[in-house]
Amino acid sequence: MPKAKIYSLVLTGRTRTDMPEALVKQGLLKLCEGNAKRAKALYQASPKAIFKSSSLAEVQLRLKSLWRLGWHTEVKSGAEVLYGTLRKPQATAKSTAPKQRRPEAPRSGQTQARPQRAAASAPAVSPDVPRAERAKTQIHTSWQRHLSTDKTLSLQLPEPWEPMATLNPNADIQAGWREMDAYMIAIKQPRQGFESSFSLAAYAEATCQAALGWVSQSVIKKRPEKQLGSGAYVAEIAGVIGEAAVTYRIATHCGADCFVALYCWTASARFLEICPCFDAIGRSLRFHEATLENSDQAVAQEAFA
C-alpha cells in the first residue's frame, strides 16, 4: 500500500508589509495560546515547518489563518514547494473568455472643504492558493474589529475579508474580499474644513454628487437616506469601470470632529448578494478617543520585549 503524501506548512520568517508589527506579534501570541516563550522563538526563527498533515485541505486552512495573522508561509510536499504567499501564481493557459477588469475605487484627489475622494489602485495579491479550493461561504460566523492607524476609528470585518494596503493611500481603513471582488475603504475628513452649519445630510449629498464624476456612465440608484439606528446616511451609485458594471454603497457618518465616508463596492451582478455584508460593516463603525490604547497589542509588545 503506497504511503500517503505528507504536506508541510512552513513559516518563512517573513511578515506581511501591509500589517503593523504590533498586530503580527499579537496574532502570533494568540496562536501560541499566550505562551510568550514559544511565540518569541517562532518570531525569531528562520524558515521552519510548524504543521504537517496528509490532508492538503487542512494545511491550506492553516496557511490562510497564518496569512490573516500577518505571516507568509509555504506549503511543501517533501522538498517541493507547492505554493506559498510569497510566490507569484504560475502562468496558465489563456482563456478564450473576454477579460473583465476588477471593480476599482474612484480616482484619487482632494479639494478643500469638499468630500475627499477615493482612489484607484490594484488590489493586493492574495495568497497563492488554488481558487477553486478557497472558501466562498456567505455565512459570516467570525468577525474581528479593526482599528485605523491613529486608533480613532474602527469597524468590524467578517472572516473572509482581509485588511489591504493598496486600495487608497489616504484611507484610514481598507479591506477586501478577494474571492468575491468586494472592497471597502473608510476615509475620515476633519469637520473644521466646513462651515459650522454643514450637516451630515449635506455632507452625504455632496459626497454622492461628487462620486458621479469619478465613475463613467454613473447614475444614482438611491439618494442618501438616513439609516434607522446608526444615524448614517446611505446612498447607492452604479457605473462602469473599464468594461465592468460596478455598484457602490456609500455610507457617511459623523463624529465629534470629523466626517467619515465609507465606500463599499463590487460588480453590479453580485451587489444584492453582498449588500447585507456591506450594511453590517457600515453599522459596526465606531469613533474612539485619540488616546485609546489597544490592550491586546500592549500585552503582545511586552511579551516580545
Backbone as numpy.savetxt, mean C-alpha at the origin, in Angstrom:
# Nx Ny Nz CAx CAy CAz Cx Cy Cz
10.49 -45.54 -3.80 9.64 -44.34 -3.80 10.53 -43.10 -3.80
10.34 -42.20 -4.78 11.20 -41.01 -4.87 11.00 -40.09 -3.67
12.09 -39.46 -3.27 12.02 -38.53 -2.15 11.24 -37.28 -2.52
10.49 -36.77 -1.57 9.75 -35.52 -1.81 10.71 -34.35 -1.88
10.43 -33.42 -2.75 11.26 -32.23 -2.85 11.14 -31.41 -1.58
12.25 -30.86 -1.14 12.24 -29.98 0.02 12.54 -28.56 -0.45
11.67 -27.65 -0.05 11.83 -26.25 -0.42 12.28 -25.45 0.81
13.22 -24.55 0.59 13.75 -23.74 1.68 13.41 -22.26 1.46
13.12 -21.59 2.57 12.91 -20.15 2.53 14.15 -19.50 3.15
14.83 -18.69 2.36 16.10 -18.09 2.79 15.91 -16.61 3.07
16.27 -16.21 4.27 16.29 -14.79 4.62 17.58 -14.20 4.06
17.47 -13.26 3.12 18.65 -12.77 2.41 19.51 -11.81 3.23
18.93 -11.26 4.29 19.64 -10.24 5.05 19.40 -8.84 4.51
18.64 -8.73 3.41 18.31 -7.45 2.81 16.89 -7.06 3.20
16.68 -5.80 3.49 15.35 -5.31 3.85 14.81 -4.39 2.77
13.49 -4.23 2.76 12.84 -3.36 1.78 13.21 -1.90 2.03
13.52 -1.18 0.95 13.89 0.22 1.09 12.69 1.13 1.28
11.47 0.60 1.04 10.28 1.44 1.18 9.63 1.30 2.54
10.30 0.63 3.48 9.78 0.49 4.83 10.79 1.01 5.84
10.34 1.80 6.82 11.26 2.31 7.85 11.91 1.16 8.62
13.17 1.36 9.00 13.89 0.33 9.74 13.18 -0.05 11.04
12.55 0.95 11.68 11.86 0.67 12.94 10.72 -0.32 12.75
9.99 -0.23 11.62 8.90 -1.16 11.35 9.44 -2.55 11.04
10.58 -2.62 10.35 11.19 -3.91 10.03 11.60 -4.63 11.31
12.22 -3.90 12.22 12.64 -4.50 13.49 11.43 -4.92 14.32
10.41 -4.08 14.30 9.19 -4.40 15.05 8.57 -5.69 14.55
8.51 -5.85 13.22 7.93 -7.06 12.64 8.74 -8.30 12.94
10.07 -8.16 12.89 10.93 -9.31 13.18 10.82 -9.73 14.64
10.68 -8.78 15.53 10.51 -9.10 16.94 9.22 -9.86 17.18
8.15 -9.46 16.49 6.87 -10.17 16.61 6.99 -11.58 16.03
7.72 -11.70 14.90 7.91 -13.01 14.27 8.62 -13.96 15.22
9.55 -13.41 16.02 10.30 -14.22 16.99 9.60 -14.28 18.34
8.33 -13.92 18.36 7.49 -13.99 19.56 8.11 -13.26 20.74
8.72 -12.11 20.47 9.27 -11.29 21.53 10.65 -11.68 22.02
11.24 -12.71 21.40 12.58 -13.17 21.78 13.61 -12.21 21.16
14.07 -11.24 21.94 14.95 -10.20 21.43 16.29 -10.77 20.95
16.83 -11.77 21.66 18.12 -12.35 21.29 18.05 -13.02 19.93
16.97 -13.79 19.71 16.80 -14.48 18.42 16.56 -13.48 17.30
15.75 -12.46 17.57 15.44 -11.45 16.56 16.70 -10.69 16.15
17.51 -10.34 17.14 18.74 -9.60 16.85 19.71 -10.46 16.05
19.77 -11.76 16.37 20.67 -12.66 15.64 20.24 -12.78 14.18
18.93 -12.89 13.93 18.43 -12.97 12.56 18.68 -11.68 11.81
18.53 -10.57 12.50 18.70 -9.26 11.87 20.15 -9.06 11.39
21.09 -9.61 12.16 22.50 -9.42 11.84 23.07 -10.56 10.99
22.28 -11.60 10.76 22.79 -12.78 10.06 22.94 -12.53 8.57
23.88 -13.27 7.98 24.01 -13.29 6.52 22.89 -14.19 6.00
22.74 -14.38 4.67 21.66 -15.23 4.17 21.56 -16.56 4.92
20.35 -16.87 5.33 20.16 -18.05 6.18 18.79 -18.67 5.92
18.76 -20.00 5.77 17.50 -20.72 5.61 16.77 -20.75 6.94
15.57 -20.22 6.97 14.84 -20.14 8.23 13.60 -21.04 8.26
13.27 -21.65 7.09 12.10 -22.52 7.06 12.25 -23.51 5.91
11.88 -24.78 6.17 11.92 -25.81 5.14 10.62 -26.60 5.16
10.18 -27.00 3.97 8.94 -27.77 3.88 8.86 -28.45 2.52
8.12 -29.55 2.47 7.88 -30.22 1.19 6.71 -29.57 0.46
6.03 -28.63 1.12 4.90 -27.92 0.53 5.36 -26.56 0.01
5.38 -26.41 -1.30 5.80 -25.14 -1.89 4.82 -24.02 -1.52
3.54 -24.36 -1.45 2.53 -23.35 -1.10 2.77 -22.80 0.29
3.16 -23.67 1.22 3.43 -23.22 2.59 4.64 -22.29 2.64
5.66 -22.62 1.86 6.86 -21.77 1.82 6.52 -20.42 1.20
5.66 -20.42 0.18 5.25 -19.16 -0.46 4.48 -18.27 0.51
3.66 -18.87 1.35 2.92 -18.08 2.34 3.88 -17.41 3.31
4.93 -18.14 3.72 5.92 -17.56 4.62 6.67 -16.41 3.91
6.96 -16.61 2.61 7.64 -15.57 1.85 6.82 -14.28 1.86
5.52 -14.41 1.62 4.67 -13.22 1.58 4.55 -12.56 2.95
4.54 -13.39 3.99 4.48 -12.84 5.35 5.73 -12.03 5.66
6.89 -12.56 5.28 8.14 -11.84 5.53 8.26 -10.60 4.65
7.69 -10.66 3.45 7.67 -9.46 2.59 6.89 -8.34 3.27
5.75 -8.69 3.86 4.95 -7.67 4.54 5.67 -7.11 5.76
6.56 -7.93 6.35 7.34 -7.46 7.50 8.56 -6.64 7.08
8.82 -6.60 5.77 9.91 -5.75 5.28 11.17 -6.47 4.85
11.09 -7.81 4.67 12.29 -8.58 4.37 12.27 -9.16 2.96
13.45 -9.18 2.35 13.63 -9.87 1.06 14.04 -11.31 1.34
13.38 -12.23 0.64 13.65 -13.66 0.84 13.74 -14.36 -0.52
14.21 -15.62 -0.49 14.28 -16.46 -1.68 13.72 -17.83 -1.36
13.11 -18.44 -2.37 12.66 -19.84 -2.25 13.63 -20.69 -3.07
14.21 -21.70 -2.40 15.21 -22.55 -3.06 14.79 -24.02 -3.01
15.21 -24.73 -4.03 15.08 -26.18 -4.06 16.49 -26.72 -4.23
17.08 -27.20 -3.16 18.48 -27.56 -3.19 19.31 -26.29 -3.34
20.17 -26.25 -4.36 20.98 -25.06 -4.61 20.32 -24.10 -5.59
19.20 -24.53 -6.19 18.52 -23.73 -7.21 17.58 -22.71 -6.57
17.74 -21.46 -6.96 16.82 -20.41 -6.50 15.63 -20.37 -7.45
14.45 -20.72 -6.93 13.26 -20.75 -7.77 12.75 -19.34 -8.05
12.65 -18.55 -7.02 12.30 -17.14 -7.16 12.51 -16.44 -5.83
12.52 -15.12 -5.87 12.72 -14.35 -4.66 12.30 -12.91 -4.87
12.20 -12.17 -3.81 11.70 -10.79 -3.89 12.73 -9.81 -4.43
13.98 -10.24 -4.57 15.01 -9.38 -5.15 15.25 -9.68 -6.61
14.68 -10.77 -7.11 14.90 -11.18 -8.50 13.82 -10.64 -9.40
14.20 -10.27 -10.61 13.23 -9.81 -11.60 12.52 -11.01 -12.20
11.23 -10.86 -12.55 10.51 -11.97 -13.18 11.19 -12.41 -14.48
11.18 -13.72 -14.73 11.78 -14.22 -15.97 10.90 -13.86 -17.15
11.53 -13.69 -18.32 10.79 -13.33 -19.52 9.88 -14.47 -19.92
8.70 -14.14 -20.39 7.74 -15.15 -20.83 7.38 -14.87 -22.28
6.74 -15.83 -22.91 6.34 -15.65 -24.30 5.36 -14.50 -24.41
5.48 -13.76 -25.51 4.61 -12.61 -25.69 3.17 -13.04 -25.90
2.27 -12.32 -25.28 0.85 -12.62 -25.40 0.29 -11.92 -26.64
-0.69 -12.55 -27.25 -1.35 -11.93 -28.39 -2.46 -11.00 -27.96
-2.77 -11.01 -26.67 -3.82 -10.13 -26.15 -3.33 -8.69 -26.15
-4.22 -7.72 -26.38 -3.81 -6.31 -26.36 -3.32 -5.92 -24.98
-2.26 -5.12 -24.94 -1.71 -4.68 -23.67 -2.60 -3.64 -23.03
-2.74 -3.70 -21.72 -3.50 -2.71 -20.98 -2.60 -2.10 -19.92
-2.60 -0.78 -19.85 -1.80 -0.10 -18.84 -2.49 -0.16 -17.50
-1.70 -0.25 -16.46 -2.26 -0.22 -15.11 -2.82 1.15 -14.80
-3.87 1.20 -13.97 -4.37 2.51 -13.56 -3.28 3.29 -12.84
-3.20 4.59 -13.10 -2.22 5.43 -12.45 -2.91 6.60 -11.78
-2.22 7.20 -10.83 -2.75 8.38 -10.18 -2.57 9.58 -11.10
-3.28 10.69 -10.88 -3.10 11.89 -11.68 -1.69 12.43 -11.59
-1.32 13.27 -12.54 0.04 13.81 -12.59 0.31 14.74 -11.43
1.60 14.84 -11.05 1.99 15.63 -9.90 1.99 17.10 -10.21
1.90 17.90 -9.15 1.92 19.35 -9.27 1.34 19.93 -8.01
1.55 21.22 -7.77 1.06 21.82 -6.54 0.84 23.30 -6.76
-0.25 23.81 -6.27 -0.52 25.23 -6.35 -0.89 25.74 -4.98
-0.59 27.01 -4.73 -0.87 27.58 -3.43 -2.37 27.71 -3.21
-2.83 27.32 -2.02 -4.22 27.45 -1.61 -5.18 26.74 -2.56
-4.73 25.63 -3.14 -5.59 24.77 -3.94 -5.33 23.33 -3.53
-6.29 22.44 -3.77 -6.06 21.04 -3.40 -4.82 20.50 -4.08
-3.98 19.82 -3.32 -2.78 19.21 -3.89 -3.17 18.06 -4.81
-2.37 17.88 -5.84 -2.65 16.82 -6.80 -1.97 15.52 -6.42
-2.52 14.45 -6.95 -1.86 13.16 -6.81 -0.76 13.11 -7.86
0.03 12.00 -7.88 1.13 11.91 -8.83 1.09 10.58 -9.56
1.60 10.55 -10.79 1.66 9.32 -11.58 3.04 8.71 -11.49
3.09 7.42 -11.19 4.36 6.71 -11.14 4.06 5.22 -11.18
5.00 4.45 -11.66 4.77 3.02 -11.76 4.69 2.40 -10.38
3.77 1.44 -10.17 3.69 0.76 -8.89 4.98 0.02 -8.59
5.28 -0.17 -7.30 6.49 -0.88 -6.90 6.42 -2.34 -7.36
7.58 -2.96 -7.53 7.63 -4.35 -8.00 7.18 -5.26 -6.87
6.27 -6.16 -7.18 5.77 -7.09 -6.18 6.66 -8.32 -6.11
6.55 -9.11 -5.02 7.35 -10.33 -4.92 7.17 -11.22 -6.13
8.26 -11.86 -6.58 8.24 -12.68 -7.78 7.67 -14.06 -7.47
6.37 -14.09 -7.17 5.65 -15.34 -6.92 4.71 -15.54 -8.09
4.61 -16.76 -8.65 3.70 -16.97 -9.77 2.33 -16.39 -9.50
1.80 -15.60 -10.45 0.56 -14.86 -10.25 -0.62 -15.78 -9.91
-0.67 -16.94 -10.55 -1.80 -17.83 -10.32 -1.84 -18.37 -8.91
-0.70 -18.31 -8.20 -0.64 -18.88 -6.86 -0.85 -17.83 -5.78
-1.10 -16.56 -6.18 -1.32 -15.52 -5.19 -2.77 -15.53 -4.73
-2.98 -15.25 -3.46 -4.34 -15.20 -2.91 -5.07 -14.00 -3.46
-6.34 -14.19 -3.85 -7.13 -13.08 -4.38 -8.46 -12.98 -3.63
-8.48 -13.44 -2.42 -9.72 -13.44 -1.66 -10.22 -12.04 -1.38
-11.53 -11.88 -1.41 -12.16 -10.61 -1.09 -12.54 -10.54 0.38
-12.29 -11.62 1.13 -12.65 -11.64 2.54 -11.46 -11.14 3.35
-11.56 -9.89 3.82 -10.44 -9.29 4.55 -10.61 -9.54 6.04
-9.82 -10.48 6.56 -9.96 -10.85 7.97 -8.90 -10.21 8.85
-7.83 -9.70 8.23 -6.74 -9.13 9.01 -6.47 -7.71 8.55
-6.59 -6.75 9.48 -6.36 -5.36 9.17 -5.24 -4.83 10.06
-4.42 -3.94 9.51 -3.32 -3.37 10.27 -3.29 -1.86 10.07
-3.10 -1.12 11.17 -3.06 0.34 11.08 -1.67 0.80 10.67
-1.64 1.75 9.73 -0.38 2.29 9.22 -0.31 3.78 9.50
0.84 4.22 10.01 1.06 5.62 10.34 1.78 6.35 9.21
1.48 7.64 9.07 2.26 8.48 8.17 3.64 8.68 8.78
4.59 9.16 7.98 5.96 9.32 8.45 6.03 10.23 9.67
5.23 11.30 9.68 5.27 12.23 10.81 4.35 11.82 11.95
3.69 10.65 11.78 2.84 10.06 12.81 1.62 10.91 13.18
1.19 11.78 12.30 0.02 12.61 12.57 -1.23 12.07 11.89
-1.06 11.02 11.09 -2.16 10.47 10.30 -2.03 8.96 10.26
-3.15 8.25 10.30 -3.09 6.80 10.18 -4.37 6.28 9.55
-4.27 5.09 8.97 -5.45 4.39 8.46 -5.17 2.90 8.48
-6.24 2.12 8.36 -6.10 0.67 8.38 -6.16 0.12 6.97
-5.32 -0.90 6.72 -5.29 -1.58 5.44 -5.50 -3.07 5.66
-6.30 -3.72 4.81 -6.49 -5.17 4.95 -5.27 -5.92 4.46
-5.18 -7.19 4.80 -3.98 -7.98 4.57 -3.50 -8.02 3.10
-4.37 -8.08 2.10 -3.79 -8.13 0.74 -3.06 -6.85 0.34
-3.35 -5.74 1.03 -2.74 -4.46 0.68 -1.34 -4.36 1.30
-0.44 -3.67 0.57 0.92 -3.48 1.06 1.33 -2.02 0.91
2.08 -1.49 1.88 2.61 -0.13 1.74 3.48 -0.02 0.50
3.43 1.12 -0.17 4.24 1.36 -1.35 4.96 2.69 -1.20
5.94 2.92 -2.06 6.73 4.15 -1.93 6.86 4.92 -3.23
6.33 4.39 -4.32 6.59 5.00 -5.63 5.36 5.61 -6.29
4.22 5.59 -5.64 3.02 6.13 -6.27 3.03 7.65 -6.32
3.51 8.26 -5.25 3.47 9.72 -5.15 4.53 10.19 -4.15
5.48 11.01 -4.57 6.53 11.46 -3.65 6.01 12.37 -2.55
4.81 12.93 -2.73 4.25 13.83 -1.73 3.20 13.17 -0.84
2.93 11.90 -1.07 1.89 11.22 -0.30 2.34 10.97 1.14
1.42 11.12 2.07 1.71 10.84 3.47 1.56 9.35 3.77
0.62 8.70 3.09 0.46 7.25 3.17 0.10 6.78 1.76
0.70 5.68 1.32 0.38 5.13 0.00 0.50 3.63 0.04
-0.41 2.96 -0.67 -0.43 1.49 -0.62 -1.13 0.96 -1.86
-1.02 -0.36 -2.06 -1.66 -0.97 -3.20 -1.98 -2.42 -2.99
-2.94 -2.89 -3.76 -3.30 -4.31 -3.82 -2.97 -4.73 -5.24
-1.74 -5.18 -5.46 -1.21 -5.37 -6.80 -2.01 -6.37 -7.63
-2.44 -7.47 -7.00 -3.16 -8.51 -7.72 -4.44 -7.98 -8.37
-5.02 -6.95 -7.77 -6.28 -6.39 -8.28 -6.08 -5.02 -8.92
-4.82 -4.57 -9.04 -4.53 -3.24 -9.60 -5.35 -2.17 -8.91
-5.38 -2.22 -7.59 -6.09 -1.21 -6.78 -5.06 -0.47 -5.93
-5.20 0.86 -5.86 -4.20 1.67 -5.19 -4.86 2.80 -4.40
-4.11 3.35 -3.43 -4.60 4.50 -2.68 -3.42 5.36 -2.25
-3.68 6.67 -2.17 -2.72 7.59 -1.58 -3.50 8.59 -0.73
-2.89 9.00 0.36 -3.47 10.03 1.23 -2.52 11.22 1.22
-3.06 12.40 0.89 -2.25 13.62 0.83 -2.83 14.64 1.81
-1.97 15.07 2.71 -2.37 16.04 3.73 -1.98 17.45 3.28
-2.85 18.43 3.53 -2.57 19.81 3.15 -2.97 20.76 4.29
-2.04 21.60 4.76 -2.33 22.53 5.86 -3.48 23.47 5.52
-4.32 23.74 6.48 -5.45 24.64 6.25 -5.03 26.10 6.22
-3.82 26.39 6.66 -3.37 27.77 6.73 -3.25 28.42 5.35
-3.18 27.60 4.30 -3.11 28.15 2.95 -4.45 28.57 2.40
-5.53 28.35 3.17 -6.88 28.68 2.72 -7.48 29.76 3.62
-8.54 30.38 3.13 -9.27 31.34 3.96 -9.85 30.60 5.16
-9.99 31.29 6.28 -10.50 30.66 7.50 -11.92 30.13 7.32
-12.66 30.73 6.39 -14.05 30.31 6.16 -14.16 29.16 5.17
-13.02 28.71 4.62 -13.03 27.65 3.61 -13.38 26.33 4.29
-14.53 25.76 3.93 -15.07 24.58 4.61 -14.60 23.28 3.95
-14.85 22.17 4.64 -14.53 20.86 4.07 -15.36 20.61 2.82
-16.61 21.05 2.83 -17.47 20.88 1.65 -16.88 21.62 0.45
-16.35 22.82 0.68 -15.74 23.59 -0.40 -14.46 22.93 -0.88
-13.68 22.38 0.06 -12.44 21.69 -0.30 -12.75 20.44 -1.12
-13.80 19.71 -0.73 -14.19 18.51 -1.46 -14.60 18.85 -2.89
-15.36 19.92 -3.04 -15.80 20.34 -4.37 -14.62 20.78 -5.22
-13.70 21.54 -4.61 -12.52 22.01 -5.34 -11.62 20.85 -5.76
-11.48 19.87 -4.87 -10.67 18.69 -5.17 -11.26 17.91 -6.33
-12.58 17.77 -6.32 -13.28 17.04 -7.38 -13.13 17.75 -8.72
-13.32 19.06 -8.73 -13.20 19.83 -9.96 -11.77 19.80 -10.50
-10.79 19.91 -9.60 -9.39 19.90 -10.03 -9.02 18.55 -10.65
-9.57 17.46 -10.09 -9.24 16.13 -10.58 -9.70 15.91 -12.02
-10.71 16.66 -12.46 -11.20 16.52 -13.83 -10.12 16.88 -14.85
-9.19 17.74 -14.45 -8.13 18.14 -15.37 -6.95 17.21 -15.37
-6.94 16.21 -14.49 -5.79 15.31 -14.39 -5.98 14.01 -15.17
-7.23 13.72 -15.55 -7.53 12.46 -16.22 -8.26 12.76 -17.52
-7.85 12.16 -18.61 -8.50 12.40 -19.89 -9.90 11.79 -19.92
-10.78 12.42 -20.67 -12.17 11.96 -20.83 -12.86 11.79 -19.48
-12.50 12.64 -18.54 -13.02 12.48 -17.17 -14.44 13.03 -17.03
-15.21 12.35 -16.22 -16.57 12.78 -15.90 -16.82 12.52 -14.42
-17.66 13.34 -13.81 -18.03 13.14 -12.42 -19.19 12.16 -12.36
-18.96 11.02 -11.75 -20.01 10.01 -11.60 -20.84 10.28 -10.35
-20.19 10.88 -9.34 -20.87 11.17 -8.09 -20.26 12.42 -7.49
-21.08 13.44 -7.30 -20.58 14.69 -6.72 -20.29 14.48 -5.24
-19.45 15.32 -4.63 -19.12 15.14 -3.21 -20.37 15.12 -2.32
-20.49 14.08 -1.55 -21.60 13.94 -0.60 -21.04 13.59 0.77
-21.64 14.12 1.80 -21.16 13.87 3.15 -21.57 12.47 3.60
-20.60 11.72 4.10 -20.86 10.38 4.61 -21.43 10.44 6.00
-22.41 9.60 6.26 -22.94 9.50 7.61 -21.91 8.83 8.51
-21.70 9.36 9.67 -20.78 8.74 10.63 -19.38 9.31 10.56
-18.74 9.30 9.39 -17.35 9.74 9.30 -17.22 11.25 9.15
-18.22 11.87 8.54 -18.14 13.31 8.30 -17.34 13.68 7.07
-16.75 12.68 6.40 -15.97 12.94 5.19 -16.90 13.15 4.00
-16.38 13.80 2.97 -17.11 13.96 1.71 -16.52 13.01 0.70
-17.40 12.32 -0.04 -16.94 11.31 -0.99 -17.48 11.62 -2.38
-16.58 11.52 -3.37 -16.95 11.73 -4.76 -16.36 10.61 -5.61
-16.90 10.45 -6.83 -16.38 9.44 -7.75 -16.20 10.06 -9.13
-15.06 9.77 -9.74 -14.72 10.30 -11.06 -14.25 9.15 -11.94
-14.71 9.13 -13.18 -14.29 8.12 -14.14 -13.53 8.80 -15.27
-12.57 8.10 -15.84 -11.80 8.64 -16.94 -10.96 7.57 -17.59
-10.00 7.99 -18.40 -9.15 7.06 -19.13 -7.69 7.41 -18.88
-6.90 6.40 -18.50 -5.46 6.54 -18.36 -4.83 5.62 -19.38
-4.15 6.21 -20.39 -3.64 5.38 -21.47 -4.81 4.82 -22.25
-4.96 3.49 -22.20 -6.09 2.84 -22.85 -7.04 2.22 -21.83
-6.77 2.43 -20.55 -7.55 1.79 -19.49 -8.60 2.73 -18.92
-9.82 2.22 -18.79 -10.88 2.97 -18.13 -10.69 2.83 -16.63
-10.64 3.95 -15.93 -10.32 3.96 -14.51 -11.39 4.76 -13.76
-11.68 4.32 -12.53 -12.60 5.06 -11.67 -11.91 5.38 -10.35
-12.05 6.63 -9.92 -11.45 7.11 -8.68 -12.54 7.35 -7.64
-12.24 6.98 -6.42 -13.09 7.33 -5.29 -12.27 8.30 -4.44
-12.73 9.53 -4.33 -11.99 10.58 -3.63 -12.74 10.96 -2.36
-12.10 10.72 -1.22 -12.69 11.07 0.07 -11.87 12.20 0.69
-12.53 13.26 1.10 -11.84 14.39 1.73 -12.22 14.47 3.20
-11.20 14.67 4.03 -11.36 14.70 5.48 -10.80 16.02 6.01
-11.21 16.37 7.21 -10.75 17.62 7.82 -10.27 17.37 9.24
-9.01 17.76 9.53 -8.46 17.68 10.87 -8.42 19.06 11.50
-7.80 19.18 12.65 -7.75 20.45 13.36 -7.00 21.51 12.58
-5.95 21.11 11.86 -5.14 22.09 11.14 -4.82 21.69 9.71
-5.53 20.70 9.18 -5.24 20.27 7.81 -6.44 19.62 7.15
-6.41 19.60 5.83 -7.32 18.79 5.03 -6.57 17.56 4.57
-7.29 16.47 4.31 -6.69 15.26 3.75 -7.55 14.78 2.60
-6.91 14.55 1.46 -7.58 13.95 0.31 -7.10 12.52 0.16
-8.03 11.58 0.17 -7.72 10.16 0.04 -8.19 9.71 -1.34
-7.23 9.42 -2.21 -7.54 8.97 -3.57 -7.42 7.45 -3.64
-8.50 6.77 -4.02 -8.48 5.33 -4.24 -8.89 5.08 -5.68
-8.19 4.20 -6.39 -8.55 3.98 -7.78 -8.24 2.56 -8.23
-8.97 2.15 -9.28 -8.77 0.85 -9.90 -9.43 0.88 -11.27
-9.33 -0.21 -12.02 -9.98 -0.29 -13.31 -11.50 -0.21 -13.12
-12.18 0.49 -14.01 -13.62 0.70 -13.87 -14.39 -0.62 -13.83
-13.89 -1.63 -14.54 -14.58 -2.92 -14.61 -14.69 -3.61 -13.26
-13.74 -3.32 -12.34 -13.80 -3.97 -11.04 -14.04 -2.99 -9.89
-14.40 -1.76 -10.24 -14.57 -0.73 -9.21 -15.66 -1.11 -8.20
-16.81 -1.57 -8.66 -17.91 -1.91 -7.74 -17.50 -3.05 -6.80
-16.66 -3.94 -7.29 -16.21 -5.07 -6.47 -15.30 -4.61 -5.34
-14.45 -3.62 -5.63 -13.44 -3.18 -4.65 -13.91 -1.96 -3.85
-14.97 -1.29 -4.29 -15.42 -0.07 -3.63 -15.68 -0.23 -2.12
-16.31 -1.33 -1.67 -16.49 -1.49 -0.22 -15.18 -1.47 0.56
-14.11 -2.00 -0.06 -12.79 -1.97 0.58 -12.28 -0.53 0.64
-12.44 0.22 -0.46 -12.05 1.63 -0.47 -12.78 2.39 0.64
-14.07 2.11 0.78 -14.88 2.80 1.77 -14.40 2.49 3.19
-14.08 1.22 3.44 -13.61 0.82 4.77 -12.27 1.48 5.10
-11.38 1.56 4.11 -10.09 2.21 4.33 -10.30 3.68 4.67
-11.19 4.34 3.92 -11.47 5.75 4.18 -12.04 6.00 5.56
-12.94 5.15 5.99 -13.58 5.32 7.30 -12.59 5.07 8.45
-11.49 4.39 8.17 -10.53 4.09 9.23 -9.54 5.23 9.47
-9.57 6.29 8.63 -8.59 7.36 8.75 -8.73 8.07 10.09
-7.58 8.31 10.75 -7.56 8.97 12.05 -6.46 10.04 12.06
-6.70 11.11 12.82 -5.71 12.16 13.03 -5.08 11.96 14.41
-3.78 12.26 14.53 -3.07 12.11 15.79 -2.27 13.37 16.10
-1.91 13.52 17.37 -1.03 14.62 17.76 0.36 14.37 17.19
1.08 15.43 16.91 2.42 15.31 16.31 3.40 14.59 17.23
3.12 14.56 18.53 4.04 13.95 19.50 3.72 12.49 19.78
2.78 11.93 18.99 2.38 10.54 19.20 3.58 9.60 19.14
3.72 8.72 20.11 4.79 7.73 20.11 4.22 6.36 19.76
4.92 5.64 18.97 4.52 4.28 18.62 5.21 3.33 19.59
4.47 2.83 20.56 5.07 2.03 21.62 5.70 0.75 21.09
5.07 0.09 20.09 5.62 -1.14 19.55 7.00 -0.89 18.93
7.14 0.22 18.20 8.42 0.53 17.58 9.47 0.85 18.64
9.03 1.53 19.71 9.98 1.87 20.77 10.51 0.60 21.44
9.64 -0.38 21.68 10.06 -1.65 22.28 11.05 -2.37 21.35
10.74 -2.36 20.05 11.61 -3.03 19.09 13.00 -2.36 19.04
13.02 -1.04 19.02 14.30 -0.34 18.97 15.14 -0.67 20.20
14.50 -0.76 21.35 15.24 -1.10 22.58 15.80 -2.52 22.51
15.03 -3.44 21.92 15.46 -4.83 21.84 16.67 -4.98 20.93
16.77 -4.12 19.88 17.88 -4.25 18.93 19.07 -3.36 19.32
18.96 -2.66 20.43 20.04 -1.75 20.84 21.30 -2.53 21.20
